[in-house]
Amino acid sequence: METRQLEYFVTVAEELSFTRAAGRLFAVQSTVSAGIRALEHDLGTTLFERSTKHVALTVAGTAMLPEARRAIEAVDRVRTAAAPTSAGIRGRLRVGIFTNLEFVDLPGIFGEFHDHHPLVDLQLAASPSGSTGLADDVRRGRIDAAFMGLPLQDLAGFRVLSLAESGFSVVMPATHPLASRRTIELSELAHERWIDSPDGFGNRIAVDRAFASARLSRTITTQVADLGEIPRFVAAGLGIAVIPTITYVPADGVVLARLTGHDVDWRLSLISRTSPSPAVSALLDLLEHRFEGTGDSPAPQGGAISGRRARGDGHAASVWPGRR
């Protein structure tokens, strides 16, 4: 049994397609198929049910998948421990990310990470089901870590690094009857047409729970996966929205007001499994360093807040420190 065969197996299991797995692995499909067949021969069992249109894990394959992931991680640790100090960390780092959020400087973060750890293979991906999908991907070992907007009580069983915290703001067209208000209570918005993220996104979960706690209901007429795009949909007259203040991307024709009358915040975290790989540990160290020693500071609308575990209660567009 070879480590490469285990990598083939895990990738095919994640993609449920030999073609897509080969693309991810930068290998030809015949090589991946041959590697899987050799692994099945060595183990004396079939790992996949195959047809011309369908690939699925067998019972044995399902049982083997978490063990194969742990074996690959263990090999990465061995290689890192055995390598000369100058060689640095090896292996891969698969990270779940948000898309289209200006306050998260992903190029800066991972550019700095690559400068320090050039032998690590970086793989970044978003989830169509938001933070809930990313948490499930980490739990199942499909990715190693994820930026996350779920409440802390939903993150039991993970290692959690809290990065930023924010209140919520109401986003309204400038012509809305409440547009002149600086604060608006949740109960005043129940009758509105709403724009919100799909089910599973951390901000959607927080607002849904606030409505349930207040025994209120609402009508969501438009769902937008990219938080940064929501103000533009508000400007187009499709409804109002409530978003974490720090995620706000300025748009013409909209105004903000602070949401009151509820006890809920949005938190940005990075989560990983409780025994992170060397690459994940290095990412955690980098993020802690980037936030270390930077105090909270208020900001005007469209301005910026910087700080480790910064709290965004003003009308802010950014909490992410610049690249050092």
C-alpha positions as CSV (number, residue, x, y, z in Angstrom):
1,M,0.0,0.0,0.0
2,E,1.4,3.4,-1.0
3,T,0.5,6.9,0.3
4,R,-0.4,7.9,-3.3
5,Q,-2.9,5.2,-3.5
6,L,-4.6,6.5,-0.3
7,E,-4.6,10.0,-1.8
8,Y,-6.3,8.6,-5.0
9,F,-8.9,6.8,-2.8
10,V,-9.7,9.9,-0.7
11,T,-10.0,12.2,-3.7
12,V,-12.3,9.8,-5.6
13,A,-14.4,9.3,-2.5
14,E,-14.8,13.1,-2.2
15,E,-15.6,13.7,-5.8
16,L,-17.4,10.4,-6.5
17,S,-16.0,10.7,-10.0
18,F,-12.7,9.3,-11.3
19,T,-12.6,12.1,-13.9
20,R,-12.9,15.0,-11.4
21,A,-10.5,13.2,-9.0
22,A,-7.9,12.9,-11.7
23,G,-8.3,16.6,-12.5
24,R,-7.8,17.6,-8.8
25,L,-4.7,15.3,-8.6
26,F,-3.2,16.5,-11.9
27,A,-3.1,12.9,-13.0
28,V,-4.6,11.0,-15.9
29,Q,-7.7,9.0,-15.2
30,S,-6.2,5.7,-16.1
31,T,-3.4,6.2,-13.5
32,V,-6.0,7.0,-10.8
33,S,-8.1,4.0,-11.7
34,A,-5.1,1.7,-11.7
35,G,-4.1,3.0,-8.3
36,I,-7.5,2.3,-6.9
37,R,-7.6,-1.2,-8.4
38,A,-4.1,-2.0,-6.9
39,L,-5.3,-0.7,-3.5
40,E,-8.4,-2.9,-3.6
41,H,-6.3,-5.9,-4.6
42,D,-4.0,-5.2,-1.7
43,L,-6.9,-4.9,0.8
44,G,-8.9,-7.8,-0.7
45,T,-12.1,-5.8,-0.9
46,T,-14.0,-3.5,-3.3
47,L,-14.0,0.2,-2.2
48,F,-16.2,1.7,-4.9
49,E,-19.3,0.6,-6.8
50,R,-18.8,1.6,-10.4
51,S,-21.0,2.0,-13.4
52,T,-20.8,4.2,-16.5
53,K,-22.9,6.9,-14.8
54,H,-22.3,6.3,-11.1
55,V,-19.5,6.0,-8.5
56,A,-20.3,5.3,-4.9
57,L,-18.5,4.1,-1.8
58,T,-19.1,0.5,-0.7
59,V,-19.6,-0.3,3.0
60,A,-15.9,-1.1,3.2
61,G,-15.0,2.1,1.4
62,T,-17.1,4.2,3.8
63,A,-15.5,2.6,6.8
64,M,-12.0,3.1,5.4
65,L,-12.4,6.8,4.4
66,P,-11.8,8.5,7.8
67,E,-8.9,6.1,8.5
68,A,-7.3,6.9,5.1
69,R,-7.5,10.6,5.8
70,R,-5.9,10.1,9.2
71,A,-3.1,8.0,7.6
72,I,-2.4,10.7,5.0
73,E,-2.2,13.4,7.8
74,A,0.1,11.2,9.8
75,V,2.4,10.8,6.8
76,D,2.5,14.6,6.4
77,R,3.5,14.9,10.0
78,V,6.3,12.3,9.6
79,R,7.6,14.1,6.5
80,T,7.6,17.4,8.3
81,A,9.3,16.0,11.4
82,A,12.0,14.2,9.4
83,A,12.7,17.1,7.0
84,P,15.7,19.4,7.7
85,T,14.8,22.5,9.6
86,S,15.4,24.6,6.5
87,A,13.0,22.6,4.4
88,G,9.9,23.6,6.5
89,I,6.4,22.2,6.5
90,R,5.2,19.9,3.7
91,G,1.9,18.5,2.7
92,R,-1.4,20.1,1.7
93,L,-3.7,22.7,3.3
94,R,-7.4,22.6,2.3
95,V,-9.3,25.6,3.6
96,G,-12.9,26.6,3.3
97,I,-13.4,30.2,2.5
98,F,-16.0,32.9,2.0
99,T,-16.4,34.6,-1.3
100,N,-16.8,38.3,-2.2
101,L,-16.3,39.6,1.3
102,E,-13.9,42.6,1.2
103,F,-13.0,42.6,4.8
104,V,-11.3,39.2,4.5
105,D,-7.9,39.7,2.9
106,L,-7.5,36.2,1.6
107,P,-4.8,37.0,-0.9
108,G,-2.8,38.7,1.8
109,I,-3.2,35.9,4.3
110,F,-2.3,33.1,2.0
111,G,0.4,35.1,0.2
112,E,2.1,35.5,3.6
113,F,1.5,31.8,4.4
114,H,3.1,30.8,1.1
115,D,6.1,33.0,1.8
116,H,6.7,31.2,5.0
117,H,5.7,27.7,3.9
118,P,6.3,27.3,0.1
119,L,6.3,23.5,0.2
120,V,2.6,23.4,1.3
121,D,0.1,22.8,-1.4
122,L,-2.8,25.3,-0.8
123,Q,-6.3,24.3,-1.9
124,L,-9.1,26.9,-1.3
125,A,-12.8,26.3,-1.8
126,A,-16.1,27.8,-0.9
127,S,-19.3,25.9,0.0
128,P,-22.7,26.5,-1.6
129,S,-24.3,25.7,1.8
130,G,-22.3,28.4,3.7
131,S,-20.8,28.0,7.1
132,T,-22.9,24.9,7.9
133,G,-21.5,23.1,4.8
134,L,-18.0,24.2,5.7
135,A,-18.3,22.9,9.2
136,D,-19.5,19.6,7.9
137,D,-16.6,19.5,5.4
138,V,-14.1,19.9,8.3
139,R,-15.9,17.4,10.5
140,R,-15.8,14.8,7.7
141,G,-12.2,15.6,6.8
142,R,-12.9,16.9,3.3
143,I,-11.1,20.1,4.2
144,D,-8.6,20.9,7.0
145,A,-9.9,24.3,8.2
146,A,-12.6,26.8,7.4
147,F,-13.4,30.5,7.9
148,M,-16.7,30.4,9.7
149,G,-19.7,32.5,10.6
150,L,-21.6,30.1,12.9
151,P,-22.3,30.9,16.5
152,L,-19.9,29.4,19.0
153,Q,-22.6,27.1,20.4
154,D,-22.7,25.4,17.0
155,L,-19.0,24.6,16.9
156,A,-18.7,22.0,19.6
157,G,-16.0,19.4,18.8
158,F,-13.8,21.8,16.8
159,R,-10.8,23.9,17.6
160,V,-12.0,27.4,17.2
161,L,-9.9,30.6,16.7
162,S,-12.2,33.7,17.1
163,L,-11.1,36.5,14.8
164,A,-13.8,39.1,14.8
165,E,-17.2,39.9,16.2
166,S,-19.9,42.2,14.8
167,G,-23.4,43.5,15.5
168,F,-26.0,43.6,12.7
169,S,-27.2,46.5,10.6
170,V,-30.4,47.0,8.6
171,V,-29.7,47.8,4.9
172,M,-32.6,49.8,3.3
173,P,-33.2,51.8,0.1
174,A,-32.6,55.4,0.7
175,T,-36.3,56.0,-0.1
176,H,-37.5,53.7,2.7
177,P,-39.8,55.2,5.3
178,L,-37.3,54.2,8.1
179,A,-34.3,55.5,6.2
180,S,-33.7,58.5,8.5
181,R,-33.5,56.3,11.6
182,R,-30.2,55.5,13.2
183,T,-31.6,52.4,15.1
184,I,-34.4,50.1,14.2
185,E,-35.9,47.3,16.2
186,L,-36.3,43.8,14.9
187,S,-40.1,43.9,15.5
188,E,-40.4,46.8,13.1
189,L,-39.1,44.7,10.2
190,A,-41.4,41.7,10.4
191,H,-43.8,42.9,7.7
192,E,-41.0,43.8,5.2
193,R,-39.9,41.8,2.1
194,W,-36.5,40.4,3.0
195,I,-33.3,39.6,1.1
196,D,-31.1,37.1,3.0
197,S,-28.5,34.4,2.6
198,P,-29.7,30.8,1.9
199,D,-30.3,28.3,4.7
200,G,-27.0,27.2,6.4
201,F,-25.2,30.5,6.3
202,G,-24.1,31.8,9.7
203,N,-25.7,35.2,9.4
204,R,-29.0,33.7,8.3
205,I,-29.0,31.3,11.2
206,A,-28.4,34.2,13.7
207,V,-31.3,36.3,12.3
208,D,-33.7,33.3,12.1
209,R,-33.0,32.5,15.7
210,A,-33.6,36.1,16.7
211,F,-37.0,36.1,15.0
212,A,-37.8,32.7,16.6
213,S,-36.8,34.0,20.0
214,A,-39.0,37.1,19.5
215,R,-41.9,34.9,18.3
216,L,-41.9,36.8,15.0
217,S,-42.1,35.7,11.4
218,R,-40.8,37.2,8.2
219,T,-41.0,36.6,4.4
220,I,-37.8,36.1,2.5
221,T,-38.4,36.8,-1.2
222,T,-34.7,36.8,-2.4
223,Q,-31.8,34.7,-1.4
224,V,-28.2,35.7,-2.2
225,A,-25.2,33.6,-1.4
226,D,-22.6,36.4,-1.4
227,L,-23.0,38.7,1.6
228,G,-21.1,41.4,-0.2
229,E,-23.7,41.5,-3.0
230,I,-26.7,41.9,-0.8
231,P,-26.6,45.8,-0.6
232,R,-26.8,45.9,-4.4
233,F,-30.0,43.8,-4.4
234,V,-31.4,46.1,-1.7
235,A,-30.6,49.1,-3.9
236,A,-32.5,47.4,-6.8
237,G,-35.6,47.5,-4.7
238,L,-36.0,43.8,-4.0
239,G,-36.4,44.3,-0.2
240,I,-34.5,45.1,3.0
241,A,-31.8,43.1,4.6
242,V,-30.0,42.6,7.9
243,I,-26.3,41.7,7.6
244,P,-23.3,41.7,9.9
245,T,-22.1,45.3,10.0
246,I,-18.5,44.4,9.2
247,T,-19.5,42.6,6.0
248,Y,-21.2,45.7,4.5
249,V,-19.9,46.7,1.1
250,P,-21.0,50.3,0.2
251,A,-23.6,50.5,-2.5
252,D,-25.3,53.6,-4.1
253,G,-28.9,54.2,-3.0
254,V,-28.9,52.4,0.3
255,V,-28.6,53.5,4.0
256,L,-27.7,51.6,7.2
257,A,-29.2,51.6,10.6
258,R,-28.1,49.7,13.7
259,L,-30.4,46.7,14.5
260,T,-31.7,46.7,18.1
261,G,-34.2,44.7,20.1
262,H,-32.4,41.4,19.9
263,D,-29.4,39.8,21.6
264,V,-27.4,38.3,18.7
265,D,-24.0,38.9,17.2
266,W,-22.1,37.5,14.3
267,R,-18.6,36.0,14.8
268,L,-15.9,35.3,12.3
269,S,-13.8,32.2,13.3
270,L,-11.4,29.8,11.8
271,I,-12.2,26.2,12.8
272,S,-10.2,23.0,12.5
273,R,-10.3,19.5,14.0
274,T,-8.9,19.3,17.5
275,S,-5.7,17.7,16.4
276,P,-4.6,20.0,13.5
277,S,-1.9,19.1,11.0
278,P,1.4,21.0,11.0
279,A,0.1,23.1,8.1
280,V,-3.2,24.0,9.9
281,S,-1.2,24.9,13.1
282,A,1.0,27.2,11.0
283,L,-2.1,28.9,9.6
284,L,-3.5,29.3,13.1
285,D,-0.2,30.8,14.3
286,L,-0.2,33.3,11.4
287,L,-3.7,34.5,12.1
288,E,-3.0,34.9,15.8
289,H,0.1,36.9,14.9
290,R,-1.8,39.1,12.5
291,F,-4.4,40.0,15.1
292,E,-2.0,40.3,18.1
293,G,-1.7,43.6,19.8
294,T,-4.1,45.5,17.5
295,G,-6.8,47.3,19.6
296,D,-10.4,47.9,18.6
297,S,-11.1,51.2,17.0
298,P,-14.5,52.7,15.8
299,A,-15.0,53.6,12.2
300,P,-17.5,55.8,10.3
301,Q,-19.7,54.3,7.6
302,G,-17.6,52.8,4.9
303,G,-14.5,52.9,7.1
304,A,-12.5,50.2,8.7
305,I,-12.1,48.5,12.1
306,S,-8.9,46.6,12.9
307,G,-8.2,44.3,15.8
308,R,-7.9,40.8,17.1
309,R,-11.5,39.7,18.0
310,A,-12.5,43.2,16.8
311,R,-16.1,44.2,17.4
312,G,-17.9,45.9,14.5
313,D,-20.7,47.9,16.0
314,G,-20.3,50.9,13.7
315,H,-21.1,51.0,10.0
316,A,-17.8,49.4,9.0
317,A,-16.6,47.8,5.8
318,S,-13.5,46.0,7.1
319,V,-12.0,44.4,10.2
320,W,-9.1,42.7,8.6
321,P,-5.6,44.0,9.4
322,G,-3.4,44.8,6.5
323,R,-0.7,42.4,5.5
324,R,2.5,42.7,7.6
